[in-house]
Amino acid sequence: MSKDLRWLVTCPKGAEELLSNEITALSASEVSSSVGIVSALGDLKLGYRICLWSRLANRVLLSLYRFKEIDADNLYRQCTEIPWENHIIESSKICVDFVGKSESIKNSMFGAQRVKDAIVDRFAASTGTRPNIDTKNPDLRVNARLKKGYIDISIDFSGSSLHKRGYREGQGTAPLKENLASLILARSKWHEISESGGFLFDPMCGSGTFLIEGAMIAADIAPGIAREDFGFLNWKQFDKTIWNDLLDDAQRRKQKGLSRITNEIKGYDTNKKIISIAAKNIENAGLDEYIKVAHRSIESISDVNEKSGLFIVNPPYGERLGENQNLHKLYFLVGEVLKTNFPNCCAGIFTANEESARKMDLSPTKIYKLNNGPINCKLLFFENLSSKAATIAARIAQQSLEPPLNESSSMVLNRLNKNQKRLSAWLRKGKINCYRIYDRDLPEFAAAIDIYDGYILVQEYEAPRQIPKSISNERAKNLRLAVKVFAIRNGLEILYKKRARQIGSKQYDRNVASSSVIKTIDEYAAKFEINLSDYLDTGLFLDHRPLRRYLSQISKGKTFLNLFCYTGTASVVTALSGAVSSLSVDMSKTYLDWAVRNFKLNGIDLSSHKVLREDCLTWLPANTLKFDIIFLDPPTFSNSKKMKATFDMQRDHSSLIEAACKCLNEDGTLIFSNNFKRFQMNNWILETFNCTDITSSTIDQDFNKKKKIHKVWLIKNN
């Protein structure tokens, strides 16, 4: 076969980097990785080597064919073109594993069926026979992986998962998979420690997985040397000569490694039955001369071990065993034993119980996010305990509280971090603590995310109807994971809202289901009350920050009219800047009461700065008062029952602007703003009045990627 065969090697999440290094050391080329899988080029011998020597892999797949998936029929056609008769022995029992889904392949069972049909039909057409199907005990597995629109069709060289080494005869309640144990040992620097003659000790060894895998690493024993089951053994092109040569070499390396091993490797457990199981597994691995286990508790450790080595342990963590009793005490004891009895060693603590782990009163050097089956866990790695023991005050690093991230949530987190970094200097200079940090930056993660002085507010947009519910829910989940990590790192409390089109008075409705989060924030010289929980909007339009600043600059000694005033923030800044009077008009009692509170919050005289509850659409044409400055910021659309007629921004803005201009004093200025993205100013308005588009000057740095957030004009009478 070709020397440039394409190999796909799956692994536990978090092992990709180390697996890439492992495969490269076995003479692979063009090695690359993504979440849970590493691809590489190499000859047939490479596939055998990986099966025999990889300590981290789950499966080794020989890629036969790769094509773009269009639909299920295309999948079938493409698979019938593969010469299966060159790979599958006619009398073999086969099964098809399918991973992934798409619009046309809704589930893995359907995908597997189409591939199986193609194989059977290909055999029927070329040989007149067909292979047998056996999903439980197949001779050979065919693997199909669908990702990002492409399908890889492969022969599974591994057969059963490679974590099965062949030595395990029994196990405890919650055993670690062998390749996960090897990953934990690798991250805990056991390879380096073992080479220098350091010890390995597990005070809660269970069925002995850490000890056996650690001894195999120290003695250079191939993890697959005792396996009798590999998928390639039933592959039609199996090369027995190559395989036997590799086995012979592995046996020679094993004997040489065992002859020179000097490491002390031992473990304890309080369960007599599990210690017996561990002893049997160790014997099966041929390592009973090199590993010692005993029925002892961690409390019995009294001697101080001055040697260097690795203290490795996977203590119970509640979720795994379905209990959470006395764990704080246990973890505290682990910490005390480490500090007192193993001052010169490194330590790896693998756990999902972060709260209990803090009781160790140790600060880890590194934290790795790993999974034990479906359980999200952390490997806490401690180095140089002797130097830390004198100053043990720090708790486990803040990151230990972080949930594990997948590829999608990591992408969102990276964008949040990037935006925060981009804005940081501007925020410090302007003393700004309320700003937008994300606004649909990544289209598939549709949300507006704002920071409000210690809070992060996530406003999730309703997904389009054509997006399947399962996909939108998954995206929302990944978004929330990213936000949680960002919030932890930045000391923020999280609030969520769902943004959907608001109809009529619904926009004013209070969300009585949630507890209120009301606070006062500062914006330059003004103070505003914001409500982060009870309404769709918070009471402060962040994108209007530059516009409020502009109003403050031009309002001294002026009279001011605020139409559709919302919570009166524009009126507040003009009053603080010396406006002689203001009138704020809105039809919502909720908003007007809020505006009054904002006035009082800033010590503004309500006799000069008044509010008026009216429908602006009917009040404005009838108004006879004149003003120096008018701020007009109407909604995009409204059909509220409180209004006499519906309002459409594009349709009705001309009459509204004309009515507002009639209320201007000579040399007065109308500031017209709206956030309708497709808005086009009426040509009659442009011809009749002196209009200047100032939008670009009213977009701050937190909105400069969303330049259509609003549009603003200065309008004067000619």
N, C-alpha and C positions, 0 to 999 in steps of 0.2 A: 504494500500500500504506500501511498504518498508520504513523504517526510513532513508535509505541511497539513496534517490532519488538524481539524479544529476540535478542541476539547472544551467542554463546559463543565465546571466543577462547582457544585453547590456547597454551601456551608452555613453554619449558624450566623445570624446577624451579629456584626461586630468582629468577625473573624476574617473579613475580606483582605485586609492589608497583610496580615500574617500569612494567610493562605497564598496570596500572590508571591510573597517571598519564598514560601515553601516550594511552590511549583517552579519558580524561576531556578531555585537551587537544584531541581531535578532535571534541568536542561530545557525547560520550556522557553519559547520566544513569543514576542508580541503579546505579553501578558497584560490584561486589563480587567477591571472589576466594576461591578455595580452592586446594589444591595442584595446580599445573599448568594452571589454567583461570581465566579472568576472564569474568564475565557483565555485560551492560550493556543498557540500553534506548536506542533511537535509530531514526532513519528509514533508508530504503534507502541514502541517500547515505553514512551512517555506515559501513555494511558495505563499500562501495567504498573509502572513505577508509582504513579499517583495512588492507584488502588492499594499498593503494598505499603507505601511509605507515608502517605499523608495522615497526619494526626488530627487534622482539622476538618477534612472534607466529609460531606454527607454522601454525595453521589458523583460519579465520574461519567460523563456522557460524551459519546463520540458523535459529533454532529454530522449527519449525512446530507442534509438538504436544508437550505434556508430560503424562504420566499416571503413575499408580501401577502398577507392575508386580506382577501377582499370579501369573501363570504364563505359559508360552509361548503357550497358546491366547489368553489375554487380549492379549498382545503382538500376535498376528496380527489379532485383531478390531479393536483400536484403530487399527492401521496401515491397515486397509482403509477406515476412515472418513476418512482424509486425502485431499483431492482432488488426487491426484498428477497428474492430467491438466492441472492448472493450473500445474504446476511442471516437468514433464518433457516434452520434445518426443518425439513418438511414435517417431521414427526414431533417437533417441539411444541411445548405449551407456552403460549405467549400472553402478555397483557399489555395494555396501553395506558400509560399515565399521561394525563393532560393537565397542564397548568396554565391558567389565565382565561380571560373571556373578552368578548367584544360585542358590538351591536348585533352581529349575525350569529355568534357563538355565545349563547347566553350563560352556559354553564359547562363545567369540565366534563360531565358525563356525556353530554351531546358531542363535544369536541372529540373525546376519546372514541365514541361510537363511529364518527365519520372516518377517523384514521384507521380504526380496526376494519371497517368495511372496505377501505381502499386496499389494505394489506391482503385481506381474504380474496377480494376480487382480482388483484394482481396475480396471486398464486393460482387461482382458478383458471385465469386466462393463459398463464405461461407454463404451468406444470400439470394442470388438471387436478391438483390436490389443494388442500387448505390446511393451515396450522390449526391446532386446537387452542381454545381460549381458556385460560385459568387465571382468574384475578387474585387467587389466594397463594398458590404455589407455582408460579410460572418458571419456566426454564430461562426465558429471556424477556426482558422488559423493553418496550419501545416508549420513548419519552417525547412528548410534544409540548413545547413551551411557547406561549403566545404573549408577546410583550411589545407595546408600542407599534402595533400593526404588523409585526413580523413574527413568523413561526419558525422555530428550530425543530427539526425532526431528528431524533438521536437514538442510538443504541445505548442502553444503560449498561455500562461495563461493571458497575459495582454490584448489581443484584440487590440484595438487601442493603440498607444504609450502612455506610462504612464505620459508623460509631460502634457497631457490633464487632468487637475484636475477636470473639470466640472463647474468651476466658470466663465470662460471667455465667455462673450457674444459679445464683440467687441474688436477691437484692432486698433493700429495706423498703420503707414506706414511700420515700421520695428520692430515688437515686438520681444522680447526675449522669447524663449521657457522657460516654467516654471522650468524645471529641470536644464537648463543652469543658470537661475537666482539663483536657490538654490546653484549651484556649486560656482558661483561668491560670494554669501553671505558667504558660508562656507570658501572659501579661504580668505575672508576679515575678518574672525574671528567673524562673527555675532553671532554664537552660544555662544561664551564666553562673548561677549559684552552684549547680551540680558539677560543672566543670572545675570549679575551684575547691571541690570536696565538701561543700556545705551540706548540712542535714536537711531532711524534710520531715515535718511533724504535723499530724492532723489529730487534734484532740477529740474530734467527733467524726471518726473516719467512716461510719456506716459500713457499706459493703466493700470499702477499700479502694474506690475508684481513683481518688487523688494519688494514693500510695502506689498503685499498680502503674498508672500512667506516668507518674514521676520516676519510678524505677526504670521503666522502658525508655524514657528519655535519657536518663543517666547512663544506661547501659547500651545505648544506640540500638535498640531492638525495634524492628519494623512493626508498626501497630497491626498490620494485616497478616503477619506471619503465621498466626494460628487459625486464620479463617479458612474454612473449607468451601465456602459459597461465594463465588464471584459470577457476575452476569456473563463475562466474556468467556467463561469455561464452556458455555453452550452456544457461543457465537460461531457461525459457520467458518469464519476466517481466523479462528483462534490459532495462535502460533505457540505451540507447546514448548518448542525449543527456547524461544526467548523467555517465556515465563519461568521455565525451570532454571535457566541461568540466573535470573533475578532472585529466585528463591534460594539457590545455592549461595549466592553472594550475601543475601540477608542472613542466612544461617551462620556464615563465617563471621560477619560483623557482630552478630549476637554473642557468639562464643568469645570473641575478642573483647567485647564490651563488658560482659559479665566477669571476665578474668581480672579486669582492672577497676571495677566499681568498688569504691571505698566509702560511699556516702552512708550515713546512718539514716534509715528510713523506717519510721514507726508510726503507729496510730493507736488511739484509745477510743473506746465507746462504752457507754453505760449499759448497753443492751447485750446480754450474753449471746442470744440467738443471732443477732446481727454480726457479732464478732466471729462466730462460727462460720457464717456465710462469707465474711471477708477472708478468713483463713483459707476456705475452700477455693475462692476466686484467685487468691494469691498463688495457691498450689497449682491451679489450672494454668496459670500464666508462667509457671516454672520459676517463680521468684520467691519461694518460701524461705530460701537461704538468705535472702537480701532484705526482706520486709518483715518487721515484727509488729504484731498487734496484740493488744491486751484489753481485758475487761477492767477498765478504770474510768473514773470521772475526772473532769477537768479540775475539780476541787482538790483532788489528791496530788496535784503537781506541787512540789515543794522545792526541789533543787533548782538552783540558778544555772542555766545553760549559757556559758560565756562564749560558746562557739558561734560562728556565723551560719546562717541557714535560712530556711523558709518555714514559717508558721502558716499553715494553710487550713482554712476551715469553712465549711458551709453549714452554719448553725441553723436551727429551725427558725422560720420567720412567719409563723402564723398562717398566712395564706396557703402556703404549701401543704401544711398538715391539717388545716382547718381548725387551728386553735391559736390562741394568743395568750397563754397563761405563763406568768413568771418569766417572760422573755427579757424584760428590762433587767432583771437580776442576772440572768444568764449572760447577756451581752456585757454588763458591768464586770462580771467575773472574767470574761474573756479579755477585756481591756486591762484589768488588774494583773492577770497572769502574764500577759504580754509585757507590760511595763516592768514587772517585778522579776520574772523568771527567764525572759528571753530578751535581754537588753540590746544584744548585738545582731539580732536577726531582722529580716524583712517579714512582712505579714500580708497575706491576702485574705480578706473577709468577703465572702460572697453572700449577699443577702438581698431580700426585698423589703425588709422591715427597717425603714429609715429611722423611725422614731426610737426603736430599740437600739439601733446601731449608735445613736448619739450618746447612749449611756456608757460607751467605751471610753469617752473623754479623750479621744485621740483625733488628730487631724490627718487625714490621708494625704499622701504625696500625690496620688492620681486616683481618679474615679473613672471607671469604664462602665458603660451602659451595655448590659447583656441580657439575654432572655433565658430563663429556665423553663422550657416548654412555653406555655401561654403566659407565664408570670414575668413581669418586668422587674429586672433585678439590677443591682450595682455590684461591681467588684471594687472594693475599697483597698487600695494598695498602700501599705505603709513602709517607708524606708528609713533607715537610720534611727531606729527607735531610741537608741542610747542618747542621741543628742536631743531628742524631743521630750524624753521622759522628765527632764528637769523643769520644763516649762509647759506642761500639759494644762492648757487652759482653753484652747480652741476646740470648738465643736466640729463635727463633720462639715466640710465645706458646703456652701449654700447649694452648689450644684447637685448635692445628694437628694435634694427635694424635687429636682426636676424630673418630669416624666420622660420616658424614652421617646425619641423622635424617629419618624420614618423619613423617607426621601422627600416626600411632599411637604411635610411639616417643617423639615429642615430648610427647605427652599423659602418658605414664608418667613421663618425666623431670620434667615440671612438677609432677606429684604428689609425687615424691621430694623435689624442692627445697622444695615447700610444707610437707611434713611435717618436713623438717630445720629449716626456719625456725621452725615452730611449737614444736619441741622444744628449740631451741638454748638458751634462757635456763634452762629446767629442767635440762638436761644440765649446764650450767656450774655452776649452784648446787649440784647434787647430786654433782658430779664423777663422773658416770656415763659410761662409755665403751663399754658393751655394752647395746644396746637394739634394739627393733624399729622400723623406719622405714616399713614397708609390709606390709599384710596383706590381700591381695585388695581393696584400696581401689577398684580398677576391676575389676569382676567378670570381664570377658573376659580380663584379665591375671592369672591365678590363681597367685599366689606369695606366700610369706612371705619378707620380706627383712630381715635383721638386720645390725647393725653390731657387730663384735667388735674393738674397739681396733686399728684399722688394716686390718681386713678387712671386706668386705661379702659376706655369705653369702646366696645366692639359693636358696631352696627352692621349686622349681617343682612345683605340684600336677598330678597326672595328669588330663588332660582327660576329661570324660564321654564315654562311648562314642558318644553321638549327635552329637558334634562331629566333622566330617570331619577326617581327619589333616592335610590341606593347610592348613586354617584354624588348627588348634592349633599346627602347626609355624610358621606365619607369625606368630602371636601370640607364641610363644616367642622367635622371632627378634627381633621388635620390642622385647620386654621386655629381652632381652639387650643390644640396642643402647643403650637408655636407661640401663641399669645401667653399661655401659662408660663412657659420657660422664660420669655421676655419679661413678663411681670415679676417673676421670682428674682431674676438678675438685676432688675431695676427698682425693686422694692415698691411695686405698684399693686393696688387692689383692682380686681377685674370686674367689670359689669358688661352684660350682654343685652342687646336689643335686636329685634328683627324689623328691618325696614321693608315696608310694603306700601303700595299706593293707598293714600288716605282719602277717604270719601266723606264729603260734607263735614259735619261736626266731629267726626271720628278723630281728627287731628288734635282736638282739644280734650279728648277723653283721658281720664286718669287711669293708670294701670294700678288698680287697687290690690292686685295680687302680690306685688313686691313691696318690700320695706323701703321707705324713702331714704334716698341719699341726697341730702341738700347741703350745700356748702357755699361759702363766700370766696370768690377768687378776685385777684387783682389784675387789672389790665392798665398799665401805665398809671395814671393818677386816679382811676376809677375803681370802684368795687361793684361787683355784680353777684346777685344770687343765682346759682345754677342748681338745677334739679337733674341728677344723673339717672334717675330711676323711674319716675312716674309718668313721663310723657315721651313721645317720640323724639322731640327735640329737647335740648337742655336748657333753653332760655338764652343762649348766646351763640350766634352764628360766627364761627371762628374765621370763615373766609372774609368777613366784613371788618376784621381788625384794622387793615390799612384805611378803609373807608371811614371808620370811626375816628381814627387818628387825623385824617384829613378834615373831617367835620369839626374836630376840636380846634384845628388851626385857623379856620375861617369864620368861626361863630361869635367871636368876641364883639359885644355890642349889638348883636343881631337878634331879630325875631325868627323863631324856628318852628316849622310845622313838620310833624312826623306822621306820615300816613301809613296805614297798616303797620303800626308802631311795634307790634309784637310785645316784648317785655321792656321797651323803652330805653334800651341801651344807648341808642344814638342820641336820644334826648338828654340822657345823663351826661354824656361827654360834652355836649354843647353847653349845658348848664354849668358844669364845672369849669368850662373855658371862658365863661363870661357872657353867654347869651342873656339878653335882658328878659326874654320870656320864651316859653315854648308851649306848644299844644300837641299832645300825642293822641291820635285817633285810632281806634280799633273797635271791632264789634264784639270781641271776646272779653267777658268779665274776668276770666282766668288770667289773661295776659295783662289787662289793665291793673288788676290788683297786684300782680307781679311787678309791673312798672312802678307803682306807688312804693312798694317795698324797696325797689332799687333806688328811688329818689331819697327815701328816708335813710337808707344805708349810707348814702353819700352826703347827708345833711343838707339836702336841697330844699329850698323854700317852695312849698306846694301852692302858695298863693300866686307865684309868678310862673310856675311850671305845672301846667294842668293836664289832666287826662279827660278824654271825651269818648263815651261809648256810642259809636255810630257806625253805620255801614258807609265806608269811604266812597263807594260808588254812587250813592245817592246824596250823601252830605256834601261832597266836594263841589258838584255843579251849582248847588244852592248857596254855598258859602260866600260871604261878602268881605271877610277879613283878608288883610294883606300881610305877606311875610317876606322877609329878606332871603331866607333859605328854606326850601321845601325838600324833604327827603321822601321819595316815593319808591317803595320796594314792595310791589304787590305780589300775590301768589301767582303761580303759573296757571292754575285753574281752581275754581271754587264754585260749588253749587249748594252751598250751605242753605239750610232752610231759613236761616236768619236773614239771608239776602233776598231782595226782591227779584233779582235776576241772576243768572249764572255769569261767571266771569271767565273769559279765555284771554290769556295774555296776548297771544299773537293777534287775535281778532279785535280786542277792545283797547289795546294800549294807546291808540291814537286819541280817542275821545278822552281818556284819562289824563294823558299828558296835556292836551289842550285845556282841559278844565283846571289842571294844576297851574299852568302858566298864567291863567287869568287871575290867580290868587297871589302872584308875585308883585312885590313893590318894584318900582323902577330900578333897574340894574340888579334886580333879584336873580337868584340862581335856583333852578330845579336840578336836583341830583336824582337821576332815574336809574334804578338798578333792578335787575331780575336775574334769575338763575335757570331760565329756559334755554337749554343747549342749542336748540334750532331756531332761536329767535332772530328775526330780521326786522330792523327798524323800518317803519312805514316811510315811503319816499316823501309823502306830503309833509310829515313832521320834519324831515331833513331839510326840505325846501322852505318851510314856513318859519322855523325857529333856528336860532344859532346853536347847533349841536356839536359837541366835542366828545369823542369817544376817549375816555380816560381809563379804560379797563386795565391796560397793562400796568399802570401805576398803582392799581388797587389789588394786585396779586402778590401776596407775601410768599416767602420761600417754601413754606409748608404746603402751598398750593400751586407752585409754579409748574408742576408736571400735569396739572389739571386746569389748563388755562381757560377752559369753558365752564369753570365752576360758577362764574357769574359774568355779567356785562354791565358796565356803568357809563352813563353819559352825563355831561354838564350841559344843561339846556337853558338858554336865555331867550327872552323876547327880542326880536329884531327891532 
